[in-house]
Each structure stands twice: as C-alpha cells, then as structure tokens.
Amino acid sequence: MSRALHLPAGSAGADGFSLAITPRDAGWTYSSLRVLELAAGETARFTTGDSECVVLPLAGACRVAVDGQSFELAGRTDVFARVSDFAYAPRDAEVSVHSARGGRFALPAARCERRLEPAYGPAERVPVEIRGAGNATRQVNNFASPEGFGCDRLVAVEVLTPDGNWSSYPPHKHDERGDDEAVLEEIYYFELGSTGGPGTAPLGYQRVYADGVDVLEEVRHGDAVLVPRGYHGPSMAAPGYPMYYLNVLAGPHPERTMACCDDPAHHWVRASWEGMATDPRVPLCDAEGRR
C-alpha cells in the first residue's frame, strides 16, 4: 500500500496534538485517535464534530469539561501503574482538558450518528480480562468495549503485555462481514516500559499482513500502526520491555462488536492453551495500582 501504516512517534502530530490520526488521514471512514500532551497548568480546547470521543489519561490527572459538565480524572502516573478512569464526550460537543501538573491524554474517537450524554467512567468499573496462556498471556482493560461502556460506535480497549510475551495472537482480522466477523477500522497506539530502569530504549514489534499489506515494524514509545484490513498480530513485547497498546476500533456494523476471524493457519494455537497456566505476572495492575 502507498499509505504508511506505521507512524513513528512525532511523525503524525497536528493542530497541537502530538499524534493526530483522522479518518481522512487513515483513508477510511470511522476510527480516529489524537494524543494530547499538556504542560503543567495548560488547558486545551476542541470540538468533537461528527465523532464521539473518550478522554483517557495515559500519564497524569486532568479536569475535563464537556458542554458545561465537569469531570475530575485521577488518571495515573503511567499506563502500567493502574487502570484509569476516563470521560466520555458525545459528538457536536465543546470539550476542554486542563491538567494542573501536566500529562499525556489519549482521545480515541469514532464518527457516529447518535448524540449521547457526557459521562464519567470510574476506574473501578473497568472490566479487566486475562487472555491467552503461557507466554501469550496478556491483560485487557475493557474500558470502552461493547460490554464495558455504552458508546454509539466507538470501541476502545487497552492491552498490557508482560515483557517477553506475545499478544494479539493468534493473528486475526475483521475486514469482512459474516456470522463471526465484522468490518472494523483499527488503530494500535503503543507505549513501552522497561524492567532495566532509566536510560533504556524500549522496543517491540507489530505484524499486519494481507494481499497488498506487509508490515513487520519495530515499534517504540508513542508509535502508532494503522490496520485498514488484513490479519494483525502478533504484537511482540521484547524481553525486558513490557508493552502497552491502545486499540481503537469502529465500523459500519449496526451493533458495537469486536468480532474477528483468526488466521486459519494459526487458529490451532488457541486449543493448545487448554490446561496451560496463565503468566503469574498478569494482571500487571488494577484500579488500585500495580500488582
């Protein structure tokens, strides 16, 4: 494909956002993501337009005002520290985000039709799921999954993968409509940690493949990968470097869903997990903090 699917950190900022992926940028219809970095005492203001969005703290706390309603988000020190609270802003809304001490905030969004009410999502109500087994064990924070929070079209989850483990595995796709699959546009946004302390250079890897799509990229802190179609996975956390990624999905399906189809060549791996223990490091954290 001529359009770049791997967006290194700092390569796709716009309009005051360190990362700005619009449907037009991605060449699709629904899914978008912006990352907002605020200095101490700074306030950002924006309108949601034709998209609903969530304000999700990645690092730091903030106050979110949506059409006159105000929500105080406790946030977190980093994405591995705890499950975060969040705020929901509907389409056609005026939003401001103020951070007294500064921070970094993700704004996953999706074009939608219905205008819902602004809302606060407590960290304690975010469903935390453990998927896989062995060295394919990972944690999924279902803060805006179809079962986790009521949006119109937006689906967004966080995945935390211990260092040395694989996630988004087996590789799967959602680019055709069927009994067990829905058409979804997906964004992966990465942040990486380190078990080696400061001065390290965390890295991981992401695979996406289909006819005309062939991505195997080294991903670093702040990178994003677009998935317009095809199988995606594995997401590989290198030894020493735990991996976080935010998945943003939306599509034309009449109901919110994450329905997908495994690559038939690797579907058998799921059965191999039966009776296998999960990685004891997972969950890495919950709403109370690191485990």
N, C-alpha and C positions, 0 to 999 in steps of 0.2 A: 504494500500500500504506500502511496505517496505521502500520506499524512503521518507525522510522527506519533507513535503510540506511547513511547517512553518520554516523559517530560522531566528532565533533571531539575533538582531544586534550583530556584532562581531563574529558570528559563521561561516561565509562563506566568509572570506576575503582570498585573494591570490594574489601573484605577485605585491604587493604594492597597491592593491585596498582594501578598507575596505569592499566591497561586490563584489563578482565575481561569477556570475551565467552564465555558458556557456551552450550551448545545450547539451554537454556531461554530465555536472553536473546535468542538469534537466531531462535527459533521453528522450530528444526529438530532433527535427531537426533544428529549425529556430531561436527562440527567445533567446536573452541574455541580460544581464544587468550588468554593473560594476559601482561602485561608487568610485570616486577618491577624496581623501582628501589631499590638498596641504597646507603646511606651507607658511608663507609669503616669497616671493621671490623664491619659489620652482617651478621646471619645471618637468613635466612627459612626457615621450615619449613612443609611442606604434605604432604598425601597426594594421590595421583593418582586414587584412587577407581576408577571404571569406565573410565578413559581412560589410554592410553599418552601420554607426552609427551616432548619434547626440550627441553633447556636450551641455548639458543643465545645466546651473548654478542652484544649489539648494540654495547656500549661498555664496556670493562673486562674484567678477568680474574676468575675465581672458582674455588672448590672446590665440587664437587657430590658429596654423599654420597647413595647410593641403597641402602637395605637393608644398610648396613654396608660397601658398596664405595665407594671414594673416587676421584674423577676430578679432576685439575687441568686447568682450561681456560685456555689462554694468552689466548684472546679477541682483542681488537683495540681500537684507540683509537676507531674509529667504523666504520660499515658500509661506507664507501668505502675504508678503509685496507687491508683484506686479507680473504681468505676465512677464516672462523673454524672452529675445532674446536668440538665440541659433545658433550653427554652425552645418552644415551637412558635414560628411566625407564619401566618397564612399568606396567601397571595394578596397583592394590592395593599400591602401594609407599609407603614413607616417604622423603621427599626433604628434604634441606637444601641451601641455596645460601649460601655465605659468600664475601664479597668483601673482601679486605684494604684495597683502595684505593677501593672503591665502583664502581658501574657500573649498567648497564641490561641486562636479560636477557629475551629473549622465550621464552615457554613455549607453543609450538604443540602442540595435543593433539587426540586423536580417541577417541571411545568405541570399544571393541574387545572381542573375545571372548577371544583367546589372551593368556596372560601370558608374554612373552618375557624374556630375561635383560637386566639392566642392561648398558650398553655405552658405550664411548668412541668418538667419530668424529674421527679426525685430519683437520686441515685439508688435508693433502697428498693425501688420498684423495677429497676432494670433487670430483666431475666438474664442470668449468667448460665451459659451452656458449655459443657465439655464435649468436644467432638473428637472422633478418632481414637487411637490407642497406640501404645508404644511410642516410637519416635515420630508418629503422625498425630500426637495429642496436641490440641490447641484449645484456647478459651475463646468463646464468642459472647460478646456483650450485646444483647439484642435490644438496644435502646429504642430503635425505630424500625424493628422488624414488623411484619404483618401482625404478629401476636403481641408485640411489645408495646406499641404506641399507635394511636389512631391518626394517621395522615390520610391524605387523599390519594396520592400516587407515590410519594417518596418512600423508599425502603433504604435503611442505612443501619449497618452493624459494625462493631469493632472486633477485630481478631487479634489476639495476643498469642504468639508462638514462642515457646522457650528456645533458647539458643541450641542449635544442632537439630531442631525438629523441622518437619515439613508440614505445611498446611495448604488449604485449597487443593486437597488431594483426596481421592483421585481427581485428575483434571476433568472439568465439566464445562458445559456450555448452556446458554439459554438464548438462542437466536432463531428458534422456530417455535411455532405454536403447535402444541399437541397435548395429549392427555396428561403427560408428566413433564411438560416443558412450556415455558412462556418466553416471549421475546422481551429481553431486558438489556438496556444500555448500562454498562458498569464502569465505575472508576475505582481504582485502587490508589490510596494515598498512604505513603509509608513513613513511619518514624522508627528509628532503631536505637536500641540500648547497648550497653556493654557491661560485661562482668569483669572487665580489666581496669576499670577506673578511668580517670580523665586522660586525655592525650591519645585515646584510641580513635580509630576511623571505622566505625561500624559499617557493615555491608551485608547484603542479602541478594537473592536472585528471584526473578519472576519470569514465568513462561506463559506465552499466549501463542496459539497456533491454529491455522485453518488454511484453506486454499487462499493464497494471496496474503496470508498473515503469518509471519515467522518472527517471534520476539523471544529472545532469551537475554535478559538485561541484568546487569549488576545494578541493584537499587540501593540508594543511600538515603539518609535522613532528609525528608522533605520532597522526595521524588514522587511522581505520580505515573500510573500506567493506565491507558485507556483500553477498554475491551469492547469494541464495536460488534464483534462476532467471534465465533470460534471457541475452541477449548482453552481454558485458562487454568493454570496450575501446573506444577506445584509452585507455591511460594516457599522459598527455602531460607531458613534462618541459619546463617553460618555459625559454627561453634564459637562461643564467646560473645555472640551478638543476638540477644532476643529481638524479635521482630513484632512490630505493631503495624496493622493496616486498617484503614477505614474503607469499607465498601459502600459505595453509593450506587443505587440501582433504581431504575424507573422504566416504564414501557407502556405500550398501548393496551395491555391486558385489562379487562374490566374490573378485576379484583387485584389487590396488592398480593404479590406472591414472590417467592424465591425459587420457584420450580425450575429444575435443571436436569440435564441428561449427562451422565458420566461418559467419558471416552470408553467405548466398549472394550478396547484393548487393556484397560486398567481397572475396569469395574470389579474384577475378582478380588482386588485388594481389600474391599470392604468386608468380605466374608473372612478374610484372614485375621481381622481384629476380634472375632468372636472368642471370648475366653482370655483375651490378652489384657493385661493390666494397663491402665492409663498412666501417663507420666505423673509421678507424685508431685512435681513442681506446679501442676495445674490444679486449680486456678491460681494464676500468679497474684491476683488481687481480687477484692470485692469492694462493696461500697464503704467498708470500714478501713480499707487500706491494703498494703502488701501483706501477703500471707506468710 
